[in-house]
Amino acid sequence: MAIYHCSIKIISRGKGRSAVACAAYRSGTKLTDLATGKIFDYSNKSGVVFSEVLLPENAPTIFAVDRNILWDAVERKETHSAAQLAREVEVALPCEFTRQEQIDTVREYIMKNFVREGMCADWALHDKGDGNPHAHIMLTMRAIKPNGRWAEKSRTIYKLDPNGQKIPVIDPTTGQQKIGARGRKMWQRETVPANDWNDHSKAEKWRAAWAAECNRRLDRQHQIDHRSYARQAIEQEPTIHEGYAARKMEREGRVSDRCEINRETKALNEQNSRSLEIANGELYNATSERLRLYRDVIRDLESESKELSGAIQQAEDAEMTLAAPVERCKPWERAKRKEQAEQRENALQKRTEAFAALYELGCATIEAAKSLLQSILQRIRQLRQEQAELRADLERLGEELPVVKHAADLLQPAASTEQIGVRERLQAIRQQREAERKAHAEWVEQQRRANMQREQPERSPQEPPDDAAAQQEQKVRSVADYAAKYRAQNKNNAPKHHRGRSR
């Protein structure tokens, strides 16, 4: 299983270390400190499977040919007794990688994050076949100038005030600016690093970059993360470093305290993982139930919007037909006048039926129906957006969980109290689903009532219908009364004789 390890250290002369000695040990070669004549021979070291030197622009090519010259040049340039000689980055490689994939991963990581920044990199791949392949990366602390010489680690600049002006050096005795040699004014200075390689934010960036480089070649089930469990919001206890001595004790049959702590931690994590698996299964089921609820509610709202849209179209068509101009007829064109009267009556009847349908849908006018339709369509868009977000969460759960527990698996008869609790919670989820469906239905009803109240304001009996809504309502009611009287009159005046049937 892929694990994450990336440590960053400084190789310092102040701690009695030598850059040449460190390079010889990591590369498994024989190097000589040319300043002291001391030889460091690690050519018999086992486990070194690959090593190379990568250089930035302007670096002498001889450094890539002979690492002894590279690190001897570093030792000669750093003259301070406590100088920082090199930076070391140690990374653990996933066992899932082939040897070539391991080499390519480390090389690309170094080129992207260090060599492009101007560092010389000397790295070696170690693998003793014990399941712990790792790489040691040694980096120079100085950049290289275009002429091939080492650049400075820091430089001195003038201190500036908030306005960008130089800050003078004040003489405490006179209170005036100090005057240096040759009558020059003295200004405060400060030392700043020549680059940001020692900045603390760089460590976080390099650690994250190593995880990203490995994850490019790992499948989703074996992804690694540079963050701690706490930063990832994972409720899991980390294990401690066992070390060679502890593992040797275990191989000899003795019990190591460190290994025992890790065994207890792993058992606790497995128990928590089981609880988390059930909780994730419950979350998956709850999200699925909620998706089904959104699907049903959207279907109901779409059906209502379709019905309302049809009623609006019928009412508008009836209004247009009734408002069409009537062709004037001659006095002797009785048949034509009768046909026009019948068409007028049919138009009135269709208009009455159309507005009656709008009344049944909770709207007094066409404008009120259109307003309600816009509210329903806006609600559908909002629900679709929430549905898409839930579907994305569901897909993420399905990808992240190794095994997603569905309702059928969780509700199987078992003596586990956890599964019994899940069964009860799923029942509560179903009840919540029904409650939300009722809430959506109530929302639609509230929209209808609000439209009715906007279109039918309360008036006193003496108050004349001066607004357009009241006039429209009165007009519709008068048309309905006229149509009812017309149908009753035609029913009473209908002829009594019928055609005889053939016997």
N, C-alpha and C positions, 0 to 999 in steps of 0.2 A: 504494500500500500504506500502511495506517495505521501511523504511527510515534508513539512517546511522547516528549513533551517538556513539562516543567513546571519552570520555574525560579522561585525566590523571592528577591527582593532588597529592600533597604531604600534608600529615597531620603532622603539625609541632607544637612542644611545644612552639616555639617562637611566634606563633599566638594565644596562649592561648587554644589550643585544646588538647584533651586527646584521646589516642588510645582506652582505655576502654569505654569511652563514645560513641565514634564513632561506635565501634563494637556493643554496646548495642542498639543504635538507628537503625542500619542497619539490625540487626538480629531480632529486636522486642523482646528482652529478658531483664532480670534484671541482671545487672552485678555490681560488687563492685570494686572500686579502693582500693586495699588492702593497698597501701602506705598511703592514706589519710583517708580511711574509708568512702569515699563518695559513695553513691548508685545511680546508673543510671537505672531507671525502665521504660522501654518502652514496657512492656509486653502487654499493651492495644493498641499498635499501629496497625492500620489496614493496609491491603495490603501486608503484608509479607507472601508469600505463600510457600517459601522454603528457607532453609539456611543450610550450612554445612562448615566444615573445611577440607581442603586438605593439606597433608603434604608431603614433600620430604623425601628422604632417611636420616637416622640418626636423624630425629626429634623425640622427645619424643611422644609416642602415647597418653599421657595424654592431649596434646594440642588439639587433635581431639575430645576427650571426653568432654572437658570443655574449651571453648574459653576464659573464664575468666582467667584461668591460663596462657594461651598463651599471652594475651595482658598485663597481669600484669607482666609477665617475660620481655616483651618488655619495659614496663615503668621502670622497675628496672634496666635494662641494660643500657638504655639511660639516662645518668646522666646530660648531658649538658642542660642548661636552654633553648637553642634554638634548641634542637636536632630534627632531622627528625625521627618521630616515625613509620610512615607507608606510603605506596603509595596506592592511591585509583584509580581504573579504573572503570568508569561508562559506561555501554553500553546499547543501546536501542535494544530490541528484536523485530523481525518482528511479526506482528499480525497474519500472515499466519501460524505460528508454533502452534502446539498443546503444551499443558503444558509439556509433556514429551520431546518433541523436544526442547523446550526452555531450559529445565534443561540439556539435553544431549549436546546441543550446547555450553552452558556456561562452563560446566564441561570439555569438551574436549579442549576448548580454554584455560582454565586455566592450565590444565595438560601439554599441548604442549608448552606453552609459558612462564609459570611462575614456576610451580612446578618442572619441569625438570631442570630449571636453579638453583634450590636450595631455592626457596622462599616458605614460608608458606602462604596459601591463605585462607581467611575467606570471603565467599561470600553469598549474599542473593538475592532472586528474589522478586521484588515488582510488584504488579499488582492490582490496585484498580478498574479494570473493565472500565476504562475511555479511553481505546485504547492506553495506554502508558505503556506497560510492559517493565521493565528494570531491570538490575542487578547491584549491588554494589559489587566490589571486593576489599578487603583490603589485602595488601601484606606487608610482613615484609621487612625491609631494610638490614638485615644481613643474611648471610648464616649460616649454622649449621655445626660444625665440626663432624668428625666421632665419637667423644666421647659424642655427644649430646649437647655440649655447643655452645654458640653463637660465631661466628667468628668475626674478626675485620672488620670494614668498610674500613679501609685503612692501608697501611704499608709504612715504610720508606726504601728507597733504595739509593744506591750511584748514583750520577749523572755521566754520561759517556759522553766523547767527541765523535766526529764522528768516531774515530778509536776504540771505545769501551773501552777506558782507563778511569780510575777514575780521576776526576778533583780535584786538591788539593785546600785547603783553604789558600789563600795568606794573609800574615800579611801586612797591608798597610805601616807600619813603616819600616819594614826591607826588604820587597819585597820577603821574603822567605815563605815557607810553614809553617803554624802554627803547633806547637807541643802541644798536649794536655796533660792530666794527664798520669803519668807513662811513659812519653817520646814517646807517640804514635802520629803518624802523623795524621793530621785532613784532612778529605775529604768532599767535598760538598755532601749534601744529598737532597733528594726530597721526598715528600709524594705523593703516587699514590693510587687510589682506589683499593680495593681488588677485585672488579668485575666491569663489564661494565653496571650495571643496570641503572645508572644515565646518561649514554651516550645519547645524543639527537637522535642518529640514532635508538635507541631502541624504542622510541615513534613511529616513522614512521613504524618500523617493526611490533609492536604490533597492530597498527591501521589497517595496511594492513592485518594482520593475522585474525582480527575479521571479516573483509569483506569477506575474503576467507572462513572462517568457516561457515558463514551464507549462502554464495552463494552455498556451497555444498548441501544445502537442499532447495534452492529456484530455481524456474524455470527461464528460460532466461528472461522472461518479468518482473521479479521482482528482478533482480540482483542489488546489492548495490556496491558502490565504495567509498573508503576512501579519494579519491582525490577531490579537489575542482573543480568547473565547469571550472575554468581557466586552471587548470592542465590537465583536460580531453578534453580541446579544445571544450567545449560546450558553445554555445552562449546563455546562460540563466542566468537570474538574480537570485541570492539566496534570500530566504526570511529571515527575522530576527526572533529572538526568541521572542515570544509574552509574555510568562510568565503567572502565575496564575492570577495576578491582572488584566491584560488586558482581559483575557477570562471571568473573573467574571464581568467586566464592560459590555461586550457584552451580557452576559446572562441577565443582569439587564436592557437591552434596551438602554444603552448608547453606544457611539461610541468611541472606543479606537484608538489612533493614530497608535499604532503598528499594530493592526489588519487591519486598513485602508491601511497602507503601504503594508502589505502582500497581500491584495486584489488587489491593483493596480499592484503589482509585478506579481501576478498570471495571471491577465488579459493580461499584456504585454507578459508574457511567452507563453500564449496560442496563441496570435497573431504571435509571433515568431515561435512557434511550427507549426502553419499552413503554414507559409512561408517555414519553413524548410522541412515540409512534401512534399510540391510541388517541392522544389529543389531536395529532395531525389528521388522523383518520376522521375524527369527529368534525374537525374544521373542514375537511374535504367534503364530507356529507352535508354539512350546514351550507357550504357554498353552493353545492349542487342543488339543494332544496331551494335556495334563494334564487338561483338561476331559473329553475322551473317556475317559481312564483312570478318572476319578471316576464317570462315567456307567456304565461297565462294572462297576466294583466295587460301586456302589450296587445295580445290577441283580442281581448275584450274591448280595449280602447280603440283598436283599429276597426273592429266591427261597428262600434258606436259612431266612429267618425265617418265610416262609409255610409251608414244609414242616414246620418245627419246631412252629409254632403248630397245624397240623393234627394232628400226632402227639400233642401235649399234649391237644388236645380229645378225640381218640379214647381216650387213656388215662383221662382224667377220666370220660368217658361210660361206659367199661367198668367203672371202679371204682364208679360210682353204680349201674349195673345189677347188679353182683355184690353190692353192699351192700343191695339192696332186700330187704325182709322177705318170707319165703316163707309163703304161705297154708297153714295146716294142713288136711290132707285126712282124710276118714273112711276107715276100713279098707277099705270096699268101693269106694272111688273110685280104682281102679287106673289107669284111663286118665288121670285128672287128675294122679296122682303121676308117671306116666311122662312126661306132657307137661312137668311142672315139672322133672323130672330132665334132660330134653333142653334146656330153656331154661337151666338151670344150667350144663350142659355147653357150650352155645353161648356163654354169658357168660364162662366160664372160658377158652374158646378165643380169644374176641375180646380179653380182657384180656391173655392171653399174647402175641398178635400185636401189640397196642398197645405193650407194654413191650419187645418185641423190636425194634420200630421205633425206640423211644427209645434202645435200646442201639446201634443202627446210627448214630444221630445223635450218639453220644458222651455219653449221659446215662443214669444208673442209675435216677433217680427223677424224678417230676414236678417236684419243687422244683428239682432241678438243671437240668432243661430250661427252666423258667421263668427261672432266673437267667441261663442262656446266652442266652435270647431277649431279656431286658432289655439285656444287654451288646451284642448285635447291633443292637438298635434304637437304643441310645445312639450306637453307632458310625455308624449311618446318619445320624442327626441331625447329628453332627459333620461327616461328609463332605458333607452337603448345605449346611451353612454355609460350609465351605471352597469348595465348588463355586460358591455364590452370589458369594463374594468374587472368585474367579477370573473369573467371568462379568462382574462389574463392571469388573475390570481390563481384560478383553478389549474391552469396549465403550468404555472410556476410550481405549485404544490406537487403536481404530478411528476415534474422533472426533478425536483429536489429530493423527494422522498424515494428511498429505494423500493419500498413496497407500500402502496397506498391502500389503506384498509377501507373497503366499501361497507355500506350499511349491512349487506347480507353477511359479510364476515364478522362484523362487530356484534350483530344481534343473534349469533348462534348461542344456544344454551350452554352456559358455562358457570362454574362456581366462582369465577373471578369477580370480586367486588368492583373492579375497574370497568369490566364489561357491563355489569348491571347498571353502573352509573352512566355509562354511555347510552344504554337503552333508554333510560329516563330522560337524558338530555336530548336524544333524538326525538322523543315524543314531544318534548317542550318545543323543539324546533318546528315540528309539524303544526302545533297549535299556534306558534308565532306566525307561520305562513298563512294560516286561515285568517288570523287577525289582520295581517297586512293586506290581504285581499279585500276584506271588508272595509279597511281604511281607504283603499283605492276607490271602491265603489262609493263610499261616502263623499270622497273628494269630488267625484263626477257630479253627484247630486248637489253638492254645495255650489259647484260652478253653475249648474242650471238655475238654482234658486237665486244666485247673485245676478244672473242675467235677467231673470224675471223681475227682480226688484228694480234693476236699472231701467228696464223698459216699461214697467208698470208702477210708477210712483203713486203713493196714496194721495187722494184728493178728496176734498169735501164735496158733498152733493151739489153745492151752489157754484163750485169752481168750474169754470168752463175748460174744456180740453184744449189748451192752447199749444201744447207741445206736439211734435210730430208723432211720438210714440202713441199718445192717447188718440190722436186722429186716426192713425193707422189701425189701432185696435177697434175703434168705433166703426171704421170702414169695413173691417173684416166681419165684425158682428152683424152689421146691416146687410152685408152680402149673404151671410149665412141665413139670416132671418128671411130675406127675400127668396133664397133658394128653397127653404123649407116650405114657405107659403106657395111657391110655384109648384112644387111637387104635390102638395096636398090638393091644390086646385085641379091639376091635371088628373089626379087620381079620381076625384069626384066627377069630373066631366068626361071620363073615358067612355067610349061607346060600349053598349051592352051586347051587341050582336057579334058573333064570331063566324068565321067560315065553317061550313059544315064539313064534317069528316066523311070520306068515302066509305061506304059500308060494303 
